[in-house]
Amino acid sequence: MTTTSPRHTRQADPAHEPPAAARAAGLVVAITAVLAIVAIAFALPATRSGPHDVPIGAAEPQAAGGQIAQTLDRHAPGAFAVTYYPSRSALARAVADRDVYGGLVLPDRPGQEASLLIATGAGPAVAQLLTQLGDQIGATTGMAVHTEDLAPPTARDPRGAGLAASALPLTLAGLLPAIALVLLLPRQHWTRFAAALGSAALCGVTIAVLLRYVFGSVQHNFWGIAAGLTLGVAAALLFILGLGAVFGRAGLAIGGMLALLVGNPLSGLASAPELLPAGWGAAGQLLPQGATATLLRSTAYFDGAGAGTAIVVLLCWAFAGAALIIGAAQRRGPVRQVT
């Protein structure tokens, strides 16, 4: 026969609680502060955005003597970083490899038209910027400028809006399952780990299906896109899940703020990393959302070219999350059954 000691509870003294008006005021101030932080996180990158060191190429005859560089310095100082290529084919290959966003090919002889190479799939905002630049150069020099899109959008999504709109769903796909798994399965670390991997695969394939068959934003390399999205979601999901496994709800809060307030606005999926404030775009590429954005565009339009760094970044986040989960499981130790 076992006895249990009585539990003693202590009621809070209403006299020591702050007045209701003070608590309501504190709540209003806290909510306002949160809204201000959210507004800054989403609006500041947009209001301070602009092109800086956007990598583009140029192929011009030696006699032109840096005409493109002079024109760029005059029309858009500091906006572009120009790499010179010996021929049009070399420049086109650099665009296909995602070394540059596009470039200008000047004619060998006067009277011939120039060629502007763009890649809308690499970033519609940059492609539009280069098109405007080509128009300015044509108006200034009197040359006819022919534009060729080496990674054109699909006919069903001519503005490439589907990929840009997938930024928030991808962020939520890495956040919401982690929150649910930590709260619903507080001690089943390995079950949560397996469920996270399954959720990442399901979300990756689902978003790929939407982009291909519902939005019509992509046409080729479906399984490459699905695999890239799966890796991106898994990287974010495992890391947030690892934070939750080690630090509980505080870890989930930290992971959620990192994903929503930092990773999502700085992903560059809606524009390009080089169009975000200086330094912010590069930092965003080191987060799961930014790396996923780069991997998505590479698999959707360039057969995976230029995706190497993004894959390494995502694997690092995934391994870091897995290490946190394993550490939390080992710290808890094996479950002992009581008879």
C-alpha positions as a LaTeX table, in Angstrom:
\begin{tabular}{lrrr}
\hline
Residue & $x$ (\AA) & $y$ (\AA) & $z$ (\AA) \\
\hline
Met1 & 0.00 & 0.00 & 0.00 \\
Thr2 & 1.41 & 3.29 & $-1.01$ \\
Thr3 & 0.60 & 6.66 & 0.32 \\
Thr4 & 0.93 & 9.92 & $-1.40$ \\
Ser5 & 1.91 & 13.09 & 0.34 \\
Pro6 & $-0.61$ & 15.87 & 0.15 \\
Arg7 & $-0.01$ & 18.53 & $-2.42$ \\
His8 & 0.10 & 22.07 & $-1.22$ \\
Thr9 & $-0.93$ & 24.75 & $-3.64$ \\
Arg10 & $-0.58$ & 28.38 & $-3.11$ \\
Gln11 & $-3.03$ & 30.84 & $-4.49$ \\
Ala12 & $-1.68$ & 34.01 & $-5.99$ \\
Asp13 & $-2.36$ & 37.06 & $-3.91$ \\
Pro14 & $-4.49$ & 39.41 & $-5.98$ \\
Ala15 & $-3.00$ & 42.30 & $-4.09$ \\
His16 & 0.46 & 41.59 & $-5.57$ \\
Glu17 & $-0.76$ & 41.31 & $-9.19$ \\
Pro18 & $-0.43$ & 44.39 & $-11.39$ \\
Pro19 & $-3.67$ & 46.19 & $-12.16$ \\
Ala20 & $-5.69$ & 44.97 & $-15.11$ \\
Ala21 & $-5.12$ & 48.25 & $-16.93$ \\
Ala22 & $-1.34$ & 47.86 & $-16.58$ \\
Arg23 & $-1.44$ & 44.29 & $-17.86$ \\
Ala24 & $-3.59$ & 45.32 & $-20.82$ \\
Ala25 & $-1.23$ & 48.18 & $-21.62$ \\
Gly26 & 1.77 & 45.87 & $-21.45$ \\
Leu27 & 0.08 & 43.41 & $-23.78$ \\
Val28 & $-0.72$ & 46.15 & $-26.29$ \\
Val29 & 2.87 & 47.43 & $-26.19$ \\
Ala30 & 4.26 & 43.91 & $-26.65$ \\
Ile31 & 2.00 & 43.20 & $-29.65$ \\
Thr32 & 2.89 & 46.55 & $-31.20$ \\
Ala33 & 6.59 & 45.81 & $-30.78$ \\
Val34 & 6.16 & 42.43 & $-32.47$ \\
Leu35 & 4.29 & 44.03 & $-35.37$ \\
Ala36 & 7.02 & 46.65 & $-35.71$ \\
Ile37 & 9.69 & 43.95 & $-35.85$ \\
Val38 & 7.72 & 42.03 & $-38.49$ \\
Ala39 & 7.22 & 45.20 & $-40.55$ \\
Ile40 & 10.93 & 46.02 & $-40.37$ \\
Ala41 & 11.93 & 42.47 & $-41.30$ \\
Phe42 & 9.73 & 42.41 & $-44.41$ \\
Ala43 & 9.68 & 46.05 & $-45.51$ \\
Leu44 & 13.22 & 47.23 & $-44.83$ \\
Pro45 & 14.91 & 44.91 & $-47.34$ \\
Ala46 & 12.40 & 46.04 & $-49.98$ \\
Thr47 & 12.73 & 49.77 & $-49.28$ \\
Arg48 & 16.54 & 49.60 & $-49.17$ \\
Ser49 & 16.90 & 47.28 & $-52.13$ \\
Gly50 & 18.70 & 48.12 & $-55.34$ \\
Pro51 & 21.24 & 46.58 & $-57.70$ \\
His52 & 24.80 & 46.34 & $-56.47$ \\
Asp53 & 27.56 & 44.31 & $-58.10$ \\
Val54 & 25.08 & 42.23 & $-60.11$ \\
Pro55 & 27.32 & 39.82 & $-62.06$ \\
Ile56 & 26.88 & 40.27 & $-65.80$ \\
Gly57 & 29.07 & 39.55 & $-68.80$ \\
Ala58 & 30.25 & 41.41 & $-71.85$ \\
Ala59 & 31.63 & 40.30 & $-75.16$ \\
Glu60 & 32.94 & 43.12 & $-77.32$ \\
Pro61 & 35.55 & 43.57 & $-80.01$ \\
Gln62 & 38.92 & 44.69 & $-78.77$ \\
Ala63 & 38.53 & 47.95 & $-80.69$ \\
Ala64 & 35.57 & 48.89 & $-78.51$ \\
Gly65 & 38.03 & 49.49 & $-75.69$ \\
Gly66 & 35.73 & 49.03 & $-72.69$ \\
Gln67 & 32.71 & 50.78 & $-74.18$ \\
Ile68 & 30.31 & 48.65 & $-72.12$ \\
Ala69 & 32.07 & 49.46 & $-68.85$ \\
Gln70 & 32.01 & 53.16 & $-69.62$ \\
Thr71 & 28.33 & 53.04 & $-70.47$ \\
Leu72 & 27.51 & 51.13 & $-67.27$ \\
Asp73 & 29.49 & 53.56 & $-65.14$ \\
Arg74 & 27.54 & 56.39 & $-66.69$ \\
His75 & 24.05 & 54.88 & $-66.42$ \\
Ala76 & 24.32 & 52.67 & $-63.31$ \\
Pro77 & 27.48 & 53.24 & $-61.27$ \\
Gly78 & 28.22 & 50.35 & $-58.90$ \\
Ala79 & 25.18 & 48.37 & $-60.00$ \\
Phe80 & 27.00 & 45.75 & $-62.08$ \\
Ala81 & 30.17 & 43.69 & $-61.88$ \\
Val82 & 31.26 & 43.00 & $-65.44$ \\
Thr83 & 33.21 & 39.95 & $-66.58$ \\
Tyr84 & 34.57 & 39.99 & $-70.13$ \\
Tyr85 & 34.32 & 36.94 & $-72.37$ \\
Pro86 & 36.08 & 36.31 & $-75.67$ \\
Ser87 & 32.94 & 35.50 & $-77.64$ \\
Arg88 & 29.18 & 35.39 & $-77.59$ \\
Ser89 & 29.20 & 31.62 & $-77.13$ \\
Ala90 & 31.45 & 31.93 & $-74.07$ \\
Leu91 & 29.11 & 34.51 & $-72.57$ \\
Ala92 & 26.07 & 32.34 & $-73.29$ \\
Arg93 & 27.80 & 29.38 & $-71.62$ \\
Ala94 & 28.50 & 31.53 & $-68.54$ \\
Val95 & 24.81 & 32.45 & $-68.36$ \\
Ala96 & 23.82 & 28.78 & $-68.62$ \\
Asp97 & 26.27 & 27.91 & $-65.83$ \\
Arg98 & 24.81 & 30.69 & $-63.65$ \\
Asp99 & 28.12 & 32.52 & $-63.46$ \\
Val100 & 26.39 & 35.70 & $-64.65$ \\
Tyr101 & 22.77 & 36.81 & $-65.02$ \\
Gly102 & 23.21 & 37.93 & $-68.61$ \\
Gly103 & 25.29 & 40.26 & $-70.69$ \\
Leu104 & 25.77 & 42.40 & $-73.75$ \\
Val105 & 27.46 & 41.46 & $-77.01$ \\
Leu106 & 28.64 & 44.39 & $-79.10$ \\
Pro107 & 28.94 & 43.97 & $-82.88$ \\
Asp108 & 32.25 & 43.60 & $-84.67$ \\
Arg109 & 31.42 & 46.21 & $-87.29$ \\
Pro110 & 29.43 & 49.44 & $-87.20$ \\
Gly111 & 25.85 & 49.15 & $-88.37$ \\
Gln112 & 25.31 & 45.67 & $-86.95$ \\
Glu113 & 22.96 & 45.12 & $-84.03$ \\
Ala114 & 24.07 & 44.30 & $-80.52$ \\
Ser115 & 22.77 & 41.30 & $-78.59$ \\
Leu116 & 21.49 & 41.39 & $-75.03$ \\
Leu117 & 21.47 & 37.97 & $-73.32$ \\
Ile118 & 19.18 & 37.60 & $-70.31$ \\
Ala119 & 17.94 & 34.67 & $-68.21$ \\
Thr120 & 14.53 & 35.31 & $-66.71$ \\
Gly121 & 14.68 & 32.00 & $-64.86$ \\
Ala122 & 17.65 & 33.25 & $-62.86$ \\
Gly123 & 15.62 & 36.20 & $-61.62$ \\
Pro124 & 12.84 & 38.12 & $-63.43$ \\
Ala125 & 13.78 & 41.34 & $-61.63$ \\
Val126 & 17.37 & 41.19 & $-62.91$ \\
Ala127 & 16.19 & 40.27 & $-66.41$ \\
Gln128 & 13.95 & 43.33 & $-66.43$ \\
Leu129 & 16.80 & 45.48 & $-65.16$ \\
Leu130 & 19.08 & 44.25 & $-67.95$ \\
Thr131 & 16.36 & 44.85 & $-70.53$ \\
Gln132 & 16.03 & 48.45 & $-69.39$ \\
Leu133 & 19.80 & 48.79 & $-69.53$ \\
Gly134 & 19.83 & 47.45 & $-73.10$ \\
Asp135 & 17.21 & 50.01 & $-74.08$ \\
Gln136 & 19.30 & 52.80 & $-72.56$ \\
Ile137 & 22.45 & 51.66 & $-74.34$ \\
Gly138 & 20.59 & 51.41 & $-77.62$ \\
Ala139 & 19.15 & 54.90 & $-77.22$ \\
Thr140 & 22.54 & 56.33 & $-76.25$ \\
Thr141 & 24.63 & 54.70 & $-78.98$ \\
Gly142 & 22.03 & 54.46 & $-81.71$ \\
Met143 & 22.60 & 50.71 & $-82.04$ \\
Ala144 & 19.77 & 48.25 & $-82.43$ \\
Val145 & 19.78 & 45.84 & $-79.47$ \\
His146 & 18.29 & 42.37 & $-79.91$ \\
Thr147 & 17.26 & 40.64 & $-76.67$ \\
Glu148 & 17.50 & 36.87 & $-76.29$ \\
Asp149 & 16.22 & 35.05 & $-73.22$ \\
Leu150 & 18.35 & 31.97 & $-72.51$ \\
Ala151 & 16.09 & 30.78 & $-69.66$ \\
Pro152 & 12.62 & 32.01 & $-70.60$ \\
Pro153 & 9.59 & 31.64 & $-68.34$ \\
Thr154 & 6.75 & 29.33 & $-69.25$ \\
Ala155 & 3.78 & 30.44 & $-71.29$ \\
Arg156 & 1.44 & 29.76 & $-68.35$ \\
Asp157 & 3.53 & 31.86 & $-65.97$ \\
Pro158 & 5.23 & 34.50 & $-68.13$ \\
Arg159 & 6.24 & 36.66 & $-65.15$ \\
Gly160 & 7.68 & 33.79 & $-63.10$ \\
Ala161 & 5.32 & 34.63 & $-60.25$ \\
Gly162 & 4.88 & 31.02 & $-59.15$ \\
Leu163 & 8.44 & 30.57 & $-57.97$ \\
Ala164 & 8.45 & 33.91 & $-56.17$ \\
Ala165 & 5.17 & 33.10 & $-54.43$ \\
Ser166 & 6.53 & 29.78 & $-53.15$ \\
Ala167 & 8.92 & 31.52 & $-50.73$ \\
Leu168 & 6.48 & 31.71 & $-47.82$ \\
Pro169 & 5.02 & 28.18 & $-48.28$ \\
Leu170 & 8.56 & 26.79 & $-48.28$ \\
Thr171 & 9.31 & 28.65 & $-45.05$ \\
Leu172 & 6.11 & 27.39 & $-43.42$ \\
Ala173 & 6.83 & 23.84 & $-44.61$ \\
Gly174 & 10.00 & 23.91 & $-42.54$ \\
Leu175 & 8.42 & 25.60 & $-39.53$ \\
Leu176 & 4.89 & 24.32 & $-38.89$ \\
Pro177 & 5.70 & 20.56 & $-38.85$ \\
Ala178 & 8.54 & 21.20 & $-36.39$ \\
Ile179 & 6.21 & 23.04 & $-34.02$ \\
Ala180 & 3.53 & 20.37 & $-34.28$ \\
Leu181 & 5.96 & 17.48 & $-33.76$ \\
Val182 & 7.60 & 19.02 & $-30.69$ \\
Leu183 & 4.26 & 19.86 & $-29.06$ \\
Leu184 & 2.44 & 16.62 & $-29.93$ \\
Leu185 & 5.34 & 14.19 & $-29.42$ \\
Pro186 & 7.34 & 15.78 & $-26.60$ \\
Arg187 & 9.53 & 12.72 & $-25.85$ \\
Gln188 & 9.54 & 10.59 & $-28.98$ \\
His189 & 12.73 & 11.97 & $-30.53$ \\
Trp190 & 13.25 & 9.26 & $-33.11$ \\
Thr191 & 9.61 & 9.22 & $-34.14$ \\
Arg192 & 9.77 & 12.97 & $-34.63$ \\
Phe193 & 12.96 & 12.62 & $-36.66$ \\
Ala194 & 11.41 & 10.06 & $-39.01$ \\
Ala195 & 8.20 & 12.10 & $-39.29$ \\
Ala196 & 10.23 & 15.22 & $-40.15$ \\
Leu197 & 11.97 & 13.44 & $-43.02$ \\
Gly198 & 8.65 & 12.14 & $-44.31$ \\
Ser199 & 7.08 & 15.58 & $-44.03$ \\
Ala200 & 9.97 & 17.16 & $-45.93$ \\
Ala201 & 9.62 & 14.68 & $-48.79$ \\
Leu202 & 5.86 & 15.09 & $-48.94$ \\
Cys203 & 6.07 & 18.90 & $-48.88$ \\
Gly204 & 8.82 & 18.96 & $-51.49$ \\
Val205 & 6.88 & 16.79 & $-53.92$ \\
Thr206 & 3.64 & 18.68 & $-53.24$ \\
Ile207 & 5.15 & 22.09 & $-53.97$ \\
Ala208 & 6.81 & 20.69 & $-57.09$ \\
Val209 & 3.43 & 19.36 & $-58.25$ \\
Leu210 & 1.83 & 22.76 & $-57.68$ \\
Leu211 & 4.59 & 24.56 & $-59.58$ \\
Arg212 & 4.40 & 22.12 & $-62.49$ \\
Tyr213 & 0.75 & 21.24 & $-62.87$ \\
Val214 & $-1.24$ & 23.99 & $-61.14$ \\
Phe215 & 0.76 & 27.20 & $-61.59$ \\
Gly216 & 2.59 & 26.09 & $-64.72$ \\
Ser217 & 5.76 & 27.82 & $-63.54$ \\
Val218 & 8.11 & 24.98 & $-64.53$ \\
Gln219 & 8.15 & 22.48 & $-67.36$ \\
His220 & 11.24 & 20.31 & $-67.02$ \\
Asn221 & 13.27 & 18.35 & $-64.46$ \\
Phe222 & 10.30 & 17.67 & $-62.17$ \\
Trp223 & 12.07 & 15.15 & $-59.95$ \\
Gly224 & 15.17 & 17.31 & $-59.71$ \\
Ile225 & 12.97 & 20.18 & $-58.52$ \\
Ala226 & 11.18 & 17.91 & $-56.06$ \\
Ala227 & 14.48 & 16.60 & $-54.70$ \\
Gly228 & 15.86 & 20.12 & $-54.28$ \\
Leu229 & 12.72 & 21.30 & $-52.50$ \\
Thr230 & 12.81 & 18.23 & $-50.26$ \\
Leu231 & 16.39 & 18.99 & $-49.25$ \\
Gly232 & 15.54 & 22.64 & $-48.61$ \\
Val233 & 12.51 & 21.86 & $-46.45$ \\
Ala234 & 14.40 & 19.12 & $-44.59$ \\
Ala235 & 17.28 & 21.46 & $-43.76$ \\
Ala236 & 15.01 & 24.07 & $-42.19$ \\
Leu237 & 12.70 & 21.53 & $-40.57$ \\
Leu238 & 15.44 & 19.44 & $-38.96$ \\
Phe239 & 17.22 & 22.49 & $-37.57$ \\
Ile240 & 14.07 & 23.98 & $-36.02$ \\
Leu241 & 13.11 & 20.54 & $-34.74$ \\
Gly242 & 16.57 & 20.22 & $-33.21$ \\
Leu243 & 16.21 & 23.58 & $-31.48$ \\
Gly244 & 12.86 & 22.45 & $-30.12$ \\
Ala245 & 14.31 & 19.15 & $-28.95$ \\
Val246 & 17.09 & 20.86 & $-26.99$ \\
Phe247 & 15.48 & 24.10 & $-25.81$ \\
Gly248 & 11.77 & 23.30 & $-25.94$ \\
Arg249 & 9.33 & 26.05 & $-26.81$ \\
Ala250 & 12.05 & 28.68 & $-26.54$ \\
Gly251 & 13.96 & 26.86 & $-29.26$ \\
Leu252 & 10.88 & 26.77 & $-31.46$ \\
Ala253 & 10.41 & 30.51 & $-30.96$ \\
Ile254 & 14.03 & 31.19 & $-31.92$ \\
Gly255 & 13.78 & 28.96 & $-34.98$ \\
Gly256 & 10.48 & 30.51 & $-36.01$ \\
Met257 & 11.80 & 34.06 & $-35.78$ \\
Leu258 & 14.96 & 33.10 & $-37.67$ \\
Ala259 & 12.91 & 31.53 & $-40.46$ \\
Leu260 & 10.10 & 34.10 & $-40.76$ \\
Leu261 & 11.82 & 37.35 & $-39.89$ \\
Val262 & 15.28 & 36.73 & $-41.35$ \\
Gly263 & 15.38 & 33.78 & $-43.73$ \\
Asn264 & 12.18 & 34.47 & $-45.68$ \\
Pro265 & 12.75 & 38.19 & $-46.42$ \\
Leu266 & 16.39 & 37.60 & $-47.32$ \\
Ser267 & 15.87 & 34.52 & $-49.47$ \\
Gly268 & 16.03 & 36.53 & $-52.69$ \\
Leu269 & 13.48 & 34.27 & $-54.35$ \\
Ala270 & 11.17 & 37.17 & $-55.18$ \\
Ser271 & 14.01 & 39.27 & $-56.63$ \\
Ala272 & 17.70 & 38.32 & $-56.40$ \\
Pro273 & 20.32 & 38.39 & $-53.64$ \\
Glu274 & 22.18 & 41.19 & $-55.44$ \\
Leu275 & 19.05 & 43.36 & $-55.35$ \\
Leu276 & 18.80 & 43.23 & $-51.57$ \\
Pro277 & 20.72 & 45.70 & $-49.37$ \\
Ala278 & 24.48 & 45.20 & $-49.53$ \\
Gly279 & 25.55 & 42.23 & $-47.44$ \\
Trp280 & 22.00 & 41.13 & $-46.64$ \\
Gly281 & 21.55 & 39.10 & $-49.80$ \\
Ala282 & 24.83 & 37.27 & $-49.26$ \\
Ala283 & 23.87 & 36.52 & $-45.66$ \\
Gly284 & 20.48 & 35.24 & $-46.80$ \\
Gln285 & 22.16 & 32.72 & $-49.08$ \\
Leu286 & 23.74 & 31.12 & $-46.02$ \\
Leu287 & 20.30 & 30.42 & $-44.52$ \\
Pro288 & 18.06 & 27.53 & $-45.57$ \\
Gln289 & 15.51 & 29.75 & $-47.32$ \\
Gly290 & 18.09 & 31.55 & $-49.46$ \\
Ala291 & 19.91 & 28.36 & $-50.37$ \\
Thr292 & 16.60 & 26.70 & $-51.26$ \\
Ala293 & 15.71 & 29.64 & $-53.51$ \\
Thr294 & 18.98 & 29.29 & $-55.42$ \\
Leu295 & 18.59 & 25.52 & $-55.65$ \\
Leu296 & 15.01 & 25.88 & $-56.91$ \\
Arg297 & 15.96 & 28.24 & $-59.74$ \\
Ser298 & 18.96 & 26.12 & $-60.67$ \\
Thr299 & 16.95 & 22.92 & $-60.93$ \\
Ala300 & 13.95 & 24.56 & $-62.60$ \\
Tyr301 & 15.77 & 26.43 & $-65.39$ \\
Phe302 & 19.44 & 25.41 & $-65.54$ \\
Asp303 & 19.47 & 21.61 & $-65.00$ \\
Gly304 & 21.12 & 22.07 & $-61.63$ \\
Ala305 & 23.94 & 24.38 & $-62.75$ \\
Gly306 & 25.15 & 26.71 & $-60.02$ \\
Ala307 & 23.54 & 24.70 & $-57.23$ \\
Gly308 & 26.69 & 23.33 & $-55.58$ \\
Thr309 & 27.09 & 25.95 & $-52.86$ \\
Ala310 & 23.38 & 25.90 & $-52.05$ \\
Ile311 & 23.44 & 22.12 & $-51.60$ \\
Val312 & 26.42 & 22.36 & $-49.25$ \\
Val313 & 24.68 & 25.05 & $-47.17$ \\
Leu314 & 21.49 & 23.00 & $-46.89$ \\
Leu315 & 23.38 & 19.84 & $-45.92$ \\
Cys316 & 25.17 & 21.77 & $-43.17$ \\
Trp317 & 21.86 & 22.98 & $-41.71$ \\
Ala318 & 20.36 & 19.49 & $-41.98$ \\
Phe319 & 23.35 & 17.87 & $-40.25$ \\
Ala320 & 23.31 & 20.55 & $-37.54$ \\
Gly321 & 19.63 & 19.85 & $-36.88$ \\
Ala322 & 20.21 & 16.10 & $-36.84$ \\
Ala323 & 23.07 & 16.56 & $-34.37$ \\
Leu324 & 20.81 & 18.56 & $-32.05$ \\
Ile325 & 18.11 & 15.89 & $-32.24$ \\
Ile326 & 20.59 & 13.07 & $-31.56$ \\
Gly327 & 22.09 & 15.00 & $-28.66$ \\
Ala328 & 18.67 & 15.60 & $-27.13$ \\
Ala329 & 17.76 & 11.92 & $-27.50$ \\
Gln330 & 21.00 & 10.74 & $-25.90$ \\
Arg331 & 20.69 & 13.23 & $-23.08$ \\
Arg332 & 17.27 & 11.86 & $-22.26$ \\
Gly333 & 18.65 & 8.34 & $-22.24$ \\
Pro334 & 16.81 & 5.06 & $-22.74$ \\
Val335 & 13.30 & 4.76 & $-21.43$ \\
Arg336 & 13.08 & 2.46 & $-18.41$ \\
Gln337 & 9.90 & 0.51 & $-17.98$ \\
Val338 & 8.53 & 0.35 & $-14.43$ \\
Thr339 & 6.79 & $-2.82$ & $-13.35$ \\
\hline
\end{tabular}
